[in-house]
Amino acid sequence: MARCGQGQACLLRLCQHARMTELTDSARADHPGPVSVAFAEAMFPAGETLPAPDATALATQVAGYVAGRPLLRGLLSLGLGWLEWRGLRQLGSRFSRAAVAPRRALLDALAPTLISGLLLRLVSLPFRAAYVLDSERAARMGVPRIQVPEQIETFRWQQQITRAAELEEDQTLDADVVVIGTGAGGAAAAYELASRGLAVVVVEEGDWHDRRHFNGDLPDMIRRLYRGFGATTALGNALIPVPIGRNVGGTTTINSGTCMRTPAPVLKRWREEFGLTDLDDATLAPWFEGVETMLRVQRAERRHVGPIGNIIEQGARALGLEQLHALQRNAAGCDGQGLCQFGCPTDAKQSTNVSYMPRALERGAFLFTGLRARRLLRDGQHGRGIEAEGRGADGRTVRLRVNARATVVAMGSLMTPRFLRDNGVRNPHLGRHLTLHPCGVVNAVFPETALRNGRTIPQGFGIQDFADEGLMFEGGTVPFAGHGLLNTLYGEQFVRFTERYPHTAYFGFMIRDTSEGRVRRGPHRDLPWISYHMNDTDFALFLRGIDTLARIYLAAGAEEVLLPGTRRLITVRNTRELEAFMARRHRPRDFLMSAYHPLGTARLAADPAQGVCDPDHRVHGWQGLYVMDGSNPPTSLGANPQVTLMTLASRAAARLADTLLEQGA
């Protein structure tokens, strides 16, 4: 016990020393802390194409990232203090004082471990970002510079937008309907309601951005467009990032643009199990068509899909697969810059900030941005509007009160449950039944093929042979920055992997999950607590996706197939090695997973004993309170959801409009 206590005291002193050193030195932009410099030097040696960066300059960049963010700054300092202690423990000297070769050996030793490996990944993230976000480095990897317009057109409907900073005092408005949120559900609902002559006010927590802002600067785009800097994560037997949007357009601004209708078997299940008898193909067909017309849906052009489409098609056909095609997308006129997840710089992608919201404003809706809905105005269990608040130009809190005959909550699956619960909605299903469409990725190296990564769309090709079984393959090429940020490599291995970006194929899959999670209030208003446990059935399907995609690559002639894990990157070169790997015992946490389609936390059901909202999207037991967003689908879809959400919201908003018009003023 005494030795353990001495070790803890030593660790604490070293952490405190390193933290003070880092805090002191990082305040001086020309002299970052010694541990930061030592880490940068160990992490980024010279490669064949990429020269070693100036370690001090890179560490200075990292200090700049966390400057003004005390929490991030403190966590980074503690992480570097931990690394300093590990150097003393395993190298016999502090990390910052050891020679560079032992430092690199220590990083390689820590990387595959469970706890230390996770800590090392977290410490390395800002350093990786500084390395891969360098424009010169990206240019060496064939990534073109983004062309951002200096001027754009102005339209009369833009006068309908008011930013919180423009409010000089608290405001009170009267409307027929107030809509909270501008994503797939909220924007479609606002358009439908305004088109029918109702007075509509839309409140959005995020800001309005146009294509001048979509400059390809990933840190800036993540700050502007993502909730919580993209850190929303589901915790359970796997760590699954679930990034969602916070901007006018919501997650549609940062998705890949894939458009699919709700699969017929899913609608059949909703009718049979949840009493949603009107949701059939014939009834929904005109609504689907209306959404697809608004989004200008068409097949992705093969020239923008890039060589990855040919590789996947070749390998899939060699395995006997047949349902191969370019994906349907909402991006007519796309020029293939590959920035779909960070705002389209040409407005080709018809996210709701480009499609539904401008048309809603043209029809008389009003949009208020930078305002967070705080309170539901209610008379018992009758919704009467909302109160929202934001920051005025002078930094003080400004409030907006909207008195409305009906309130539409469209904050998304992860945020809607908290708002409803905080405002008196009591239902045992609220916040439960969360499905995610967990996604996996497999990479492959084709040394002789220029894959044009960074100059093609991230998701343009798909395989549907296994769709009925709940397994959908879709392209998933990441930008150069993602290539460097998402791997678990260090030192020479990291640089070598980074340099192979032009020849590294990316493709992915998602599963129609039967597992369910839950959303609760989190430690910060931007970060809800998301719990999700992947069951054995879903994990077996996930493993099948890994195995199938690896075989496709091998059949297409890949030199190496890379299976990304949370602690290490597995390389296989033939089917024998693949089969040996797949025969091992695996757990969900062993694989790199992500998810982009949180659904179901305020699901529809005819019976309040089964769901939160009725078939008209009205909250059971309430009047004047509706939900129209990703929380509505009763089950996982097995298809990219934006068309489903827009269709359901459009139909529900039309019914709400009919009801309000019948009631009169």
Disulfide bonds with the S-S distance in Angstrom:
none
